[in-house]
Amino acid sequence: MPSTRKPRLKQLGAPTPLPASPDHAELERVPNPHPDKRYVARFTVPEFTSLCPITGQPDFAHLVIDYIPGRWLVESKSLKLYLGSFRNHGAFHEDCTLTIAGRLVKLLAPRWLRIGGYWYPRGGMPIDVFWQTGKPPAGVWIPDPGVPPYRGRG
């Protein structure tokens, strides 16, 4: 049975400024109230932004993060602040996507996690980045990410 003790969260319920960078952001976790069940939690981030590390120009992406929790859930306000901290952070698309995945895996030790980074065109070409921890457990419904490939105006 899950713990009834309340987690000590620093950000939820308190005014919290946007962290200066992903390195300064504090991701928090809470106990999973259903650690015996296998289910997918999804975060959809349709307005993710970061900066090109060379030009400093903004880059935009639609992220879809799916994970099957183990003992822990990510606290959503801390995740929003962490993702928002990329706004003034320069990194290539691949680095942003994999850094987010790695940080979540390290924090949560999920049964399974995948991330889809659907990046809008830079230089006339969209770059999509996909990663997952391995095969998902059998018998778990994992819906399609629901993000169509980029088509432009044509």
KAQUI-V631683 format. One record per run of one state. SS is the DSSP state (hx for helix, st for strand, lp for the rest). FROM is the first residue (numbers start at 1). TO is the last residue. If there is no record, write none. Layout:
# KAQUI-V631683
ss->[SS SS]
from->[FROM FROM]
to->[TO TO]
This chain:
# KAQUI-V631683
ss->[lp hx lp st lp st lp st lp st lp hx lp st lp hx lp st lp st lp st lp st lp]
from->[1 22 25 29 32 40 52 58 69 72 75 76 89 90 91 93 109 112 120 122 123 125 126 128 133]
to->[21 24 28 31 39 51 57 68 71 74 75 88 89 90 92 108 111 119 121 122 124 125 127 132 154]
